């Protein structure tokens, strides 16, 4: 399997029905704009659980971004929707209680299986806040983006209930539009909240590598100028194309550094004995740099030859037929990472969760929490007569069969 660069964008999202606010859905995607259109039936694909026309249209209330890989996003997604089962949350801190249901088979055998609790928005946001604080996710460069004001207000209530023990600073971007701007001083917790206004919300998110183009051009220019560079940290020579070299994105600096040297400098006297840093200052220009941005550019430069070719191409614009709305179209839109389950992955590769229940025999839908959406291929389909109308294709989301809660 060929190595791929760190994805340009990947997020977990909380979907809500605009018709029935009690209907919620958690998923993950590398392209929120496209995925929302699929959930609403505006484009091909989508999840089975959001295909009910009575619940459409759906809206993305908030997203969590900054995941270092697709697998990391799937881990977070599974933990968020299965907060009553995940090992990421210690039992003493767990908000959602576990429960089991008993079912008697036709043969008289009694089976116990986990019962997924029905959670409202007031339950999912505190669990999200708890996951952002646990050691398994606390050091990831995650940020929250809210698109619904009432959901953000519920988030503030959850933060206030958590108390002053909230130690991690979480960047929060609020896309409510100019008329619904929420002031940063309205937050009554220790978090640092950053408000930004975007005219189009989800539509304004660029999930491509295009924003890394200036950084990649700096790295490529250094490799072209000389085969040997000087590390800005240890002052030793480094072979540009053979070693992992991190480059400062500032045009006035462009300082190259060994990955190990810069990591040690960023960590400094970190008493927590962490291996991966979060951010630090450039050894030459003293600019604050995020570790994930440096590594993402390095992975794109070393592993993303095709992605770089697309980034370097000039962007083209297309005018939509309905409404004459101009929208930037990336060349990789049709080649973006698929959201269907990758059945070559095992459950252990995707979710670090135990197989909690030995009893089997129930349907695959009921046992998804204990295995994963990647455990096996779907059952063989029955060949239908050619005269029957072909059903519309529905792409199953990364969450398998769980993640939506519909309250009748």
Secondary structure, 3 states (H helix, E strand, C coil): CCCCCCCCCCEEEEEEECCCCCCEEEEEECCHHHHHHHHCCCCCCCCHHHCCHHHCCEEEEEEEECCCCHHHHHHHHHHHHCCCCCCCCCHHHCCCCCCEEEEECCCCCEEEEECCCCCCHHHHHHHHHHHCCCHHHHCCCCEEEECCHHHHHHHHHHHHHHCCCCCCCCEEEECCCHHHCCCHHHCCCCCCCCCCCCCCHHHHCCCCHHHHHHHHHHHHHHHHHCCEEECCCCCCEEECCCCCEEECCCCCCCCEEEHHHHHHHHHCCCCCCCCCCCEEECCCCCCEEEHHHHHHHHHHHHHCHHHHHHHHCCCEEEECCCCCCEEEECCCHHHCCCCCCCCCCCHHHHCCCCCCCCCCCCCCCCCCCCCCCCCCCCCCCCCCCCCCCCCCCCCCCCCCCCCEECCC
